[in-house]
Amino acid sequence: MPAQVVDINADGGEGFGPYTIGADAELLRSVTSLNVACGFHGGDPVVIRQTIRAAAAAGVSVGAHPGFPDLQGFGRRPMQIRPAELVDLLIYQIGAVAALAAAEGVRLKHVKAHGALYTMAERDAGQAEAIAQATTAFPGLWLFAPPGSSMAAAAEKRGVRVVPEAFLDRGYRPDGTLVPRSEPGALLTDPEAVAAKAVRLVTRGEVQATDGTVVLLRPRTLCIHSDTPDAPALAAAARRALEAAGVPIAPPDDSSS
């Protein structure tokens, strides 16, 4: 039976001004989707447009990567924002990336929340609903979200197409959530381990948690964070292993289910 098509995504465009964060050029050789920072946790208009241009040249699908207004904390600090305000903040960010993409002749394909917002919206119904509502303001976009999460449920209720996501460079807890970055086992940086994890996730629909528990996920997209040490090597190793296992690699499209 043919393997299911899987996407490999990475965060990109997270530098700003003279500051560079992440090895975007190298990652674009291995990934099929790029989540472009929208200016709140990283990125600025020049960086965003340059990042979109580079992704398009590499044949990589482009999405918006909105988060909390937290440049100093890189969007990884929890914030409490009223859902109604959060909707507007997200529309503002997605719209900025969509406009700069249009200027490059590129159509935005997906939305993926960043950092603390993503983590909180896994279970916070209000934040999950805000993400779903903001995504519906741009018809036709996919939403990358953890399978079984509040975010995925809110999106599906609003008719937003969801792409179930798993993380290759992050450890999992037995409940299927990510190990907090402050705890041991949060980050995976060994290319062989990441490659084996990718194949297991796609071919068996499961991942091993830090306590040995097997967690079912069945993802359609696999993420590598651009600021993880040696991220390009991790992405390349995962792609090679998936291709060797006969797994087709491509971004989600309108024929995806």
Protein Blocks (a to p, Z undefined) as FASTA:
>chain_A
ZZddddddddehkaghjbcedjfklmmmmmmbdcddehlngccfklmmmmmmmmmmnopa
cddddddddfknnopaccdddfklmmmmmmmmmmmmmmmmmmnopacfbdcdehjlmmmm
mmmmklmmmmmmmmmmmghiacdddehiaklmmmmmnopacdddddfkbccdfkopacdf
kbghkaccbfklmmmmmmmmmmnopacdfkopacdfkpabdcddfklghklmmmmmmmmm
mmmnopacddddfkbZZ
